Amino acid sequence: MNRPEVTQACPCQDGMHPARGQRMGRRGLLFAAGSAAGAAVTARPAAAAPQAAPAGSILFDVPADPTKEPGRAAGDDGGYGTRSQFERAVRLLANNPNNYTSWTFTPLADMPGNLTPSGLHYERHHNGIPTIDPAQHNLVVHGLVDAPKRFSMADIRRMPSITRRHFIECSGNTLTEWAGPKVKSVQASHGLVSTSDWTGVPFAEFARQVGLKPEGSWVLAEGADGAVMTRSIPMEKMMRDAMIAYGQNGEAIRPEQGYPIRLLLPGYEGNTHIKWLHSLQVSNVPFMSREETSKYTDLMPNGQAWKFVFEMDAKSVVTFPSGDMRLPGPGAYEITGLAWSGRGRVAKVEVSTDGGKSWQAAELDGTAQPICTVRFKLQWRWDGSPATILSRCTDDTGYAQPTRAQLVAERGLNAVYHYNGIQAWGVTADGSVINAPA
């Protein structure tokens, strides 16, 4: 997997109060924030309005004074809705030989909260995005069951549903950092993780209807895409919390996320969440498919293959300030980022601004939910000298996010997947933020 180098504009006016050399109280901070925002706007190119509508938006004329004329009429967007023409965050396309077996990265630094918009959820495809008519799509549950059954989308939507918020992370997320700091931005290094509200039917309901034979201990999930993606899943996981999802963030799942249905396996590596799901075959052994033998395994230093490693370990990353940004000057900033664990809840996040010599407890934004990202924050006053910002996450199992050196010592440099080492961002004296050794 190759990743592109990217250049990212810094939203430095967000969460930033330059000190401007004076001692500042609350009123001074507010004044400086307004001044900084104004300076950032005047520093932009002369054309205030974008010349072409960014993805997901419609280009409109900008009035000199919006209070002096009526705005747009309701329904002018065709009835679905668009985002502002001044918002430009998009997924970053990987630099691959073709765009059918490829992936895109979520713009983590552009998201203000904890939920990923459906249109910015990362993608991973092995043979393109199929176009599937839900009226013609079925899910077959068969194999070691008492009564094999074919479920139409109408059948599935009539079944008892649940909604849960979970992240999905590609097991190749951050793989470039095994060899040390490489890519520039947090989007390119950590952008293969996204969080959504998922709606669907627990697999346990399907199991109840078909009846599982006692010896059924694995399920082969198969997709209806051109790659016919397959993964073997332990029955224990399927019965515990697997979901056949058809909804995402309050609407139907997007085509690139598996429309009309996908398998959702909270905490498991993204490759197992089979999209465009059309078959679940119950067996008493794993199927040893391509995606769990030659792929999605790692060769350990002792020569043995590390396979069927499903859960994503505790991980965190600072998204502001992060690589390829530039701080405009010394002052008060809010360091912020995301933390997650596939094994449970995030228990705490700590942040260091001196390269790990000392750590401070970060504030979690709300109560951490199980197998879900949580945003963390820490107030920081930068004095203008070089700094190295780190974050580390501990989940409720007691597992603490390791350093890169600890991971390499355990798994060697042949490893590709499941990298969760502590990420460092170096802030230079001129405010430039770079990917730095942790």
JODA-V8606 format. One record per residue. N is the residue number from 0. RES is the residue in one small letter. PHI is phi in whole degrees, -180 to 180 (none if undefined). OMEGA is omega in radians with two decimals (999 if undefined). NEAR is the number of other ideal C-beta (glycine too) atoms within 12 Angstrom. Layout:
n,res,phi,omega,near
N,RES,PHI,OMEGA,NEAR
N,RES,PHI,OMEGA,NEAR
This chain:
n,res,phi,omega,near
0,m,none,3.06,29
1,n,-100,3.10,17
2,r,-124,-3.09,33
3,p,-83,2.91,27
4,e,-83,-3.11,20
5,v,-132,3.03,29
6,t,-115,-3.02,16
7,q,-124,3.07,34
8,a,-67,-3.10,22
9,c,-90,3.06,31
10,p,-81,-2.94,31
11,c,-68,3.11,34
12,q,-73,-3.14,28
13,d,-89,3.08,25
14,g,72,-3.04,30
15,m,-129,3.09,38
16,h,-134,-3.14,35
17,p,-59,-3.07,33
18,a,-74,-3.13,27
19,r,55,2.99,22
20,g,82,-3.10,13
21,q,-112,3.03,16
22,r,-76,-2.96,12
23,m,-128,2.96,21
24,g,-97,-3.09,13
25,r,-61,-3.12,11
26,r,-65,3.13,12
27,g,-65,3.12,20
28,l,-64,3.13,26
29,l,-64,3.13,15
30,f,-65,-3.14,19
31,a,-65,3.13,30
32,a,-62,3.11,28
33,g,-65,3.13,18
34,s,-64,-3.12,25
35,a,-65,-3.14,30
36,a,-63,3.12,23
37,g,-63,3.13,15
38,a,-64,-3.12,19
39,a,-65,-3.13,23
40,v,-68,-3.09,16
41,t,-69,-3.13,13
42,a,-81,-3.13,16
43,r,-74,3.09,16
44,p,-56,-3.02,11
45,a,-61,-3.12,9
46,a,-75,-3.05,9
47,a,-70,-3.12,15
48,a,-95,3.11,20
49,p,-63,-3.10,21
50,q,-84,3.08,11
51,a,-137,-3.10,12
52,a,-69,3.06,19
53,p,-63,-3.14,21
54,a,-52,3.10,22
55,g,86,-3.10,23
56,s,-130,3.06,22
57,i,-123,-3.11,21
58,l,-83,3.10,17
59,f,-124,3.03,19
60,d,-67,-3.13,14
61,v,-101,-3.13,17
62,p,-71,3.09,14
63,a,-64,3.13,10
64,d,-142,-3.08,7
65,p,-66,3.11,12
66,t,-84,-3.05,8
67,k,-101,3.13,8
68,e,-152,-3.13,11
69,p,-69,3.10,10
70,g,-86,-3.12,13
71,r,-74,3.13,16
72,a,-78,3.05,8
73,a,-61,3.12,10
74,g,91,-3.13,9
75,d,-66,-3.13,14
76,d,-89,3.13,18
77,g,90,3.06,9
78,g,102,3.13,8
79,y,-105,3.14,12
80,g,108,3.13,17
81,t,-135,3.04,21
82,r,-93,-3.14,22
83,s,-61,3.11,19
84,q,-69,3.14,23
85,f,-96,3.07,21
86,e,-98,-2.97,22
87,r,-123,-3.12,21
88,a,-64,3.10,29
89,v,-139,3.01,25
90,r,-68,3.14,37
91,l,-97,-3.12,35
92,l,-83,3.11,25
93,a,-66,3.13,33
94,n,-88,-3.10,20
95,n,-119,3.13,19
96,p,-59,3.05,10
97,n,-145,-3.08,14
98,n,-99,3.09,18
99,y,-93,3.00,19
100,t,-105,-2.96,21
101,s,-158,-3.12,28
102,w,-156,3.05,38
103,t,-130,-3.04,33
104,f,-109,3.06,43
105,t,-72,3.11,44
106,p,-80,-3.03,38
107,l,-57,-3.08,47
108,a,-71,-3.10,40
109,d,-96,-3.07,32
110,m,-95,-3.09,34
111,p,-79,-3.07,23
112,g,-120,-3.05,19
113,n,-116,-3.08,34
114,l,-106,3.13,29
115,t,-88,3.03,41
116,p,-56,-3.10,32
117,s,-55,-3.12,30
118,g,-73,3.13,32
119,l,-116,3.10,36
120,h,-62,-3.11,41
121,y,-60,3.14,42
122,e,-123,2.94,37
123,r,-146,-3.12,47
124,h,-127,-3.14,32
125,h,-111,3.01,30
126,n,-162,3.08,20
127,g,81,-3.10,22
128,i,-106,-3.11,29
129,p,-73,3.01,27
130,t,-103,-3.01,16
131,i,-125,3.06,28
132,d,-81,-3.11,15
133,p,-60,3.13,25
134,a,-68,-3.14,11
135,q,-106,-3.02,14
136,h,-96,3.11,31
137,n,-135,2.99,26
138,l,-116,3.13,44
139,v,-102,3.04,25
140,v,-111,-2.98,40
141,h,-150,-3.10,28
142,g,95,-3.10,32
143,l,-80,3.11,26
144,v,-133,-3.12,26
145,d,-75,-3.07,18
146,a,-143,3.11,18
147,p,-54,-3.05,22
148,k,-147,3.08,26
149,r,-106,-3.11,21
150,f,-109,3.02,31
151,s,-81,3.08,21
152,m,-63,3.08,28
153,a,-64,3.09,17
154,d,-61,-3.07,23
155,i,-65,-3.11,35
156,r,-71,3.06,24
157,r,-84,-3.08,14
158,m,-81,-3.14,28
159,p,-59,-3.05,18
160,s,-114,3.05,20
161,i,-137,3.02,25
162,t,-128,-3.13,21
163,r,-136,3.08,29
164,r,-99,-3.14,33
165,h,-143,2.98,41
166,f,-91,2.90,45
167,i,-124,3.13,46
168,e,-128,3.03,49
169,c,-66,3.13,37
170,s,-66,3.06,42
171,g,-89,3.13,34
172,n,-61,3.09,46
173,t,72,-3.09,44
174,l,-62,-3.13,33
175,t,-63,-3.01,33
176,e,-86,3.05,37
177,w,-56,-3.08,28
178,a,-89,-3.09,21
179,g,113,-3.09,21
180,p,-54,-3.09,26
181,k,-135,-3.05,26
182,v,-78,-2.99,36
183,k,-86,-2.94,29
184,s,-105,3.08,39
185,v,-69,3.07,45
186,q,-65,-3.12,43
187,a,-77,-3.10,42
188,s,-89,-3.00,45
189,h,-126,-2.99,47
190,g,-79,3.06,46
191,l,-97,3.00,45
192,v,-141,-3.13,47
193,s,-149,-3.10,46
194,t,-126,3.14,35
195,s,-140,2.89,40
196,d,-87,-3.08,29
197,w,-108,3.13,44
198,t,-121,3.13,30
199,g,179,-3.05,40
200,v,-115,3.08,35
201,p,-59,3.10,30
202,f,-58,-3.12,40
203,a,-56,3.11,24
204,e,-70,3.07,26
205,f,-66,3.12,39
206,a,-61,3.12,30
207,r,-63,-3.08,19
208,q,-75,-3.11,26
209,v,-96,-3.11,28
210,g,74,-3.12,19
211,l,-90,3.02,31
212,k,-75,-3.05,19
213,p,-57,-3.08,12
214,e,-82,-3.14,14
215,g,-72,-3.06,29
216,s,-119,3.11,23
217,w,-137,3.07,31
218,v,-130,3.03,42
219,l,-94,3.09,39
220,a,-94,-3.07,49
221,e,-130,3.14,31
222,g,-98,-3.12,40
223,a,-100,3.09,32
224,d,-88,-3.11,29
225,g,-64,3.10,18
226,a,-86,-3.04,26
227,v,47,-3.10,23
228,m,-60,3.13,38
229,t,-137,3.00,37
230,r,-144,3.07,45
231,s,-90,-3.08,38
232,i,-122,3.08,41
233,p,-60,3.14,30
234,m,-61,3.12,32
235,e,-56,3.11,19
236,k,-68,-3.13,32
237,m,-58,-3.10,39
238,m,-78,-3.08,24
239,r,-75,-3.05,20
240,d,-154,3.12,28
241,a,-68,-3.13,40
242,m,-132,2.93,44
243,i,-93,-2.95,45
244,a,-96,3.03,44
245,y,-125,-3.14,39
246,g,-123,3.13,31
247,q,-144,3.10,40
248,n,54,3.03,25
249,g,85,3.08,16
250,e,-139,3.07,20
251,a,-62,3.07,24
252,i,-53,3.10,37
253,r,-68,3.11,29
254,p,-54,-3.12,27
255,e,-72,3.09,29
256,q,-105,2.99,42
257,g,117,-3.12,45
258,y,-48,0.21,30
259,p,-95,3.11,37
260,i,-144,3.04,46
261,r,-139,3.02,44
262,l,-85,3.07,46
263,l,-116,-3.11,44
264,l,-125,-3.03,43
265,p,-52,3.07,42
266,g,89,-3.13,36
267,y,-83,3.13,41
268,e,-57,-2.98,41
269,g,-58,-3.10,43
270,n,-62,-3.14,41
271,t,-83,-3.11,43
272,h,-82,-2.96,46
273,i,-56,3.13,44
274,k,-92,-3.13,46
275,w,53,-3.01,42
276,l,-60,3.09,50
277,h,-136,3.14,37
278,s,-152,3.00,33
279,l,-129,-3.10,42
280,q,-109,-3.12,33
281,v,-86,-3.12,38
282,s,-142,3.08,28
283,n,-104,3.11,20
284,v,-144,3.01,20
285,p,-69,-3.01,25
286,f,-88,3.11,24
287,m,55,-3.14,21
288,s,-73,-3.13,31
289,r,-55,-3.04,18
290,e,-78,3.07,33
291,e,-131,3.08,32
292,t,-126,-3.14,17
293,s,-74,3.11,14
294,k,-122,3.11,26
295,y,57,2.94,35
296,t,-134,3.10,28
297,d,-126,3.07,31
298,l,-89,-3.11,18
299,m,-82,-3.13,22
300,p,-57,3.14,17
301,n,-84,3.10,12
302,g,89,3.12,10
303,q,-88,3.12,13
304,a,-84,3.10,23
305,w,-98,-3.03,24
306,k,-128,-3.08,25
307,f,51,3.03,29
308,v,-99,-2.93,25
309,f,-94,-2.95,34
310,e,-77,3.09,28
311,m,-90,-3.06,42
312,d,-77,-3.12,38
313,a,-58,-3.03,40
314,k,-156,3.07,45
315,s,-151,3.06,48
316,v,-157,3.01,51
317,v,-77,3.13,49
318,t,-101,3.01,45
319,f,-146,-0.11,41
320,p,-79,-3.12,43
321,s,-140,-2.96,45
322,g,-53,3.11,41
323,d,75,3.01,32
324,m,-102,3.06,38
325,r,-146,3.09,26
326,l,-80,-3.04,42
327,p,-74,3.13,31
328,g,171,3.11,27
329,p,-58,3.12,26
330,g,153,-3.09,32
331,a,-93,-3.13,29
332,y,-133,2.98,42
333,e,-106,3.00,30
334,i,-72,3.13,38
335,t,-144,-3.14,39
336,g,-171,-3.10,45
337,l,-127,3.07,46
338,a,-135,-3.12,47
339,w,-161,3.07,48
340,s,-154,3.09,40
341,g,-81,-3.11,40
342,r,-104,-3.13,27
343,g,163,-3.13,27
344,r,-94,2.95,31
345,v,-76,-3.14,43
346,a,-88,3.12,30
347,k,-160,3.03,29
348,v,-131,3.09,42
349,e,-118,-3.12,31
350,v,-126,3.04,42
351,s,-121,3.08,30
352,t,-113,-3.14,32
353,d,-125,3.07,21
354,g,75,3.09,22
355,g,98,3.09,25
356,k,-70,3.09,11
357,s,-141,-3.09,13
358,w,-131,3.06,24
359,q,-125,3.10,24
360,a,-72,3.09,20
361,a,-85,3.07,36
362,e,-86,3.06,22
363,l,-87,-3.12,31
364,d,-84,-3.10,25
365,g,89,-3.14,18
366,t,-86,3.14,15
367,a,-64,3.13,33
368,q,-99,-3.12,27
369,p,-66,3.08,26
370,i,52,-3.10,36
371,c,-149,3.04,38
372,t,-67,3.02,45
373,v,-140,3.13,40
374,r,-85,3.08,37
375,f,-121,-3.06,37
376,k,-145,3.05,30
377,l,-150,3.08,32
378,q,-78,-3.05,22
379,w,-142,3.03,29
380,r,-108,-3.13,24
381,w,-89,-3.09,32
382,d,-93,3.10,20
383,g,95,3.11,21
384,s,-90,3.14,16
385,p,-55,-3.11,22
386,a,-142,3.07,34
387,t,-126,-3.05,31
388,i,-103,3.12,45
389,l,-128,2.95,39
390,s,-139,3.05,48
391,r,-140,-3.03,39
392,c,-114,2.99,46
393,t,-124,-3.14,32
394,d,-97,-3.02,33
395,d,-77,2.97,21
396,t,-89,-3.08,20
397,g,94,-3.14,15
398,y,-73,3.13,24
399,a,-110,3.13,28
400,q,-58,-3.08,38
401,p,-87,2.99,26
402,t,-84,3.07,24
403,r,-61,-3.11,33
404,a,-60,3.11,19
405,q,-65,3.12,18
406,l,-65,-3.12,30
407,v,-64,3.12,22
408,a,-62,-3.10,15
409,e,-84,-2.95,22
410,r,-121,3.07,30
411,g,76,-3.10,19
412,l,-98,2.98,21
413,n,-82,-3.06,20
414,a,-66,3.10,30
415,v,-122,-2.95,30
416,y,-103,3.01,37
417,h,56,3.03,37
418,y,-83,3.12,43
419,n,-136,-3.12,45
420,g,-68,3.09,41
421,i,-62,-3.12,41
422,q,-97,3.10,49
423,a,-117,2.99,37
424,w,-118,3.12,43
425,g,-95,3.07,33
426,v,-104,-3.12,38
427,t,-84,-3.07,21
428,a,-62,3.12,17
429,d,-90,3.07,16
430,g,94,3.12,27
431,s,-67,3.14,24
432,v,-111,-3.07,38
433,i,-128,3.02,31
434,n,-73,-2.99,37
435,a,-124,3.04,31
436,p,-61,3.13,22
437,a,-82,999,33
